[in-house]
Amino acid sequence: MNFGKSNWRTYEQGIQKEWLLTNGIGGFASSTIIGANTRRYH
């Protein structure tokens, strides 16, 4: 899946799409496609 600048013309559009990467043993990383950290987990 690819995203270009047309997918986030505004900040609101950019924070609507997120990516999630898991390692299969419970670890994960995630963010929005513009890199805004809108969620916090610890």
CYANA upper distance limits for C-alpha pairs under 8 A (distance plus 0.5 A):
  3 PHE  CA      7 ASN  CA      6.62
  3 PHE  CA     33 ILE  CA      8.32
  4 GLY  CA      8 TRP  CA      8.20
  5 LYS  CA      9 ARG  CA      7.03
  7 ASN  CA     13 GLN  CA      7.44
  7 ASN  CA     14 GLY  CA      7.35
  8 TRP  CA     12 GLU  CA      8.19
  8 TRP  CA     13 GLN  CA      5.39
  8 TRP  CA     14 GLY  CA      4.81
  8 TRP  CA     34 ILE  CA      8.24
  9 ARG  CA     13 GLN  CA      7.09
  9 ARG  CA     14 GLY  CA      7.76
 10 THR  CA     14 GLY  CA      6.86
 11 TYR  CA     15 ILE  CA      6.85
 12 GLU  CA     16 GLN  CA      7.08
 13 GLN  CA     17 LYS  CA      7.96
 14 GLY  CA     32 THR  CA      7.44
 14 GLY  CA     33 ILE  CA      6.79
 14 GLY  CA     34 ILE  CA      6.18
 15 ILE  CA     32 THR  CA      5.93
 15 ILE  CA     33 ILE  CA      7.47
 15 ILE  CA     34 ILE  CA      7.38
 15 ILE  CA     36 ALA  CA      7.34
 15 ILE  CA     38 THR  CA      8.07
 16 GLN  CA     32 THR  CA      7.72
 17 LYS  CA     32 THR  CA      6.18
 17 LYS  CA     33 ILE  CA      6.43
 18 GLU  CA     30 SER  CA      7.56
 18 GLU  CA     31 SER  CA      6.07
 18 GLU  CA     32 THR  CA      4.48
 18 GLU  CA     33 ILE  CA      5.97
 19 TRP  CA     30 SER  CA      5.96
 19 TRP  CA     31 SER  CA      6.24
 19 TRP  CA     32 THR  CA      6.60
 19 TRP  CA     33 ILE  CA      7.10
 20 LEU  CA     28 PHE  CA      7.58
 20 LEU  CA     29 ALA  CA      6.37
 20 LEU  CA     30 SER  CA      4.89
 20 LEU  CA     31 SER  CA      7.50
 21 LEU  CA     28 PHE  CA      6.00
 21 LEU  CA     29 ALA  CA      5.76
 21 LEU  CA     30 SER  CA      6.76
 22 THR  CA     26 GLY  CA      7.70
 22 THR  CA     27 GLY  CA      6.32
 22 THR  CA     28 PHE  CA      4.75
 22 THR  CA     29 ALA  CA      7.06
 23 ASN  CA     27 GLY  CA      6.04
 23 ASN  CA     28 PHE  CA      6.69
 31 SER  CA     35 GLY  CA      6.29
 31 SER  CA     36 ALA  CA      6.99
 31 SER  CA     37 ASN  CA      6.16
 31 SER  CA     38 THR  CA      7.82
 31 SER  CA     39 ARG  CA      8.17
 32 THR  CA     36 ALA  CA      6.10
 32 THR  CA     37 ASN  CA      7.23
 32 THR  CA     38 THR  CA      7.93
